[in-house]
Amino acid sequence: MTKLSLLHTNKRLLLGITGGIAAYKTAEVARLLVQENVDVQTVMTESACRFIGPATLQALTGKIVFTDLWDNRIANNMAHINISRDVDAILIAPASADFIAKLANGFANDLLSTLCLARNCPLFIAPAMNWQMWESPATQRNLAILQRDGVTIFGPVDGAQACGETGMGRMLEAQELVKEIQKFFKPKLLQNKHAVITAGPTYEAIDAIRGITNLSSGKMGYAVANAALEAGAKVTLISGPVCLKAPFGATLINVISAQDMLAAVKKNISSADIFISVAAVADFLPSKISNQKIKRINGNISLNLTPNPDILEYVAGLPKPPFCVGFAAETENLEKNAEAKRRKKKIPLLVANLVPDAISSDESALILLDDKGKHPLSKALKIVQARHIIKHISLLYKK
Ligand code: C5P
């Protein structure tokens, strides 16, 4: 039986090739990666094999190329698990419209799609297709899903296409793709840093079943947690009640009230390098919580409220505070109110946005306020904004 070599050198990449004419460029990608000392394991779909032969990739990478979900050369017959466990990242180049649709919907009907679904490492895709396929609402919808799922998309670019038409959909050139992979393998922006992040709303009980809360969805806080993880940070995410999937790799602590949140922050803050306070903490809590459901009466009743602790101010006021970042959701005078908040809380960076973007939408326009002034970020998906925020933090944090 052939001995399969999934040898480990420095960095290990799974190179997935799907069916598209740009597959011929992927041979060059493989060659350049091998020159960079990257250990490349190729997996091809059936259609990819119609465009370029596995023998080419085998010769360039010095490894057997896998194409079959039922390849019984892997001892436990679980090629889809074993191959993905042995790599630092997966790059799909070219990623066809069909494969993008499969990824977005979690299909697992061939080796490559099954590997992607079973992965525990980052996934990069380099789309390549006819411009009309690229622009079709279905492809754009699928790409938006992949972005939201944390998949990184390299390219495509505008230009001449193999079909003779011109437009968006050319795969990045081999050199450019290799540059992107090199960037990924470089030490990360927040490598070995511990980021404590709060997210979502808090819920302040009035009685056994009623409470005060707000419309925060937690989307921004979870996006910031995902971006910090991508940047190599160890992440503790302290979250109020939300309906979101826990970011893979974060330590998630679920809390209900502002006081719970403060207690969880106090427990975890001593080892934190960075504190990012994204949560929409309720400003007040009822002075008295009734254990029983308060009965309806004819006429008004009044609710006495007490201010909640300000968690961000508490952390920023510690003798040796971590690098503190606040968020401000405003309904008016965004910049003025947000800058006043930054000064009051004595924090180096504050991220300002306007309600309703700030509260539940998937996208937002932001202004980053620091000692140097303002840095506007035009409207984009929250995960895209979160990556900008993490980059900005890493620049300020270094100083
Ligand atoms: O509610 P406000 O606009 O003042 O929030 C500004 C910042 O302060 C946010 O980062 C929020 O997470 C934080 N905050 C807090 N504890 C509170 C209120 C707000 O940490 N009780």
Boltz pocket constraint, residues with backbone or C-beta under 6 A from the ligand:
constraints:
  - pocket:
      binder: B
      contacts: [[A, 198], [A, 258], [A, 277], [A, 278], [A, 279], [A, 280], [A, 281], [A, 282], [A, 283], [A, 308], [A, 309], [A, 310], [A, 311], [A, 312], [A, 313], [A, 325], [A, 326], [A, 327], [A, 328], [A, 329], [A, 341]]
      max_distance: 6.0
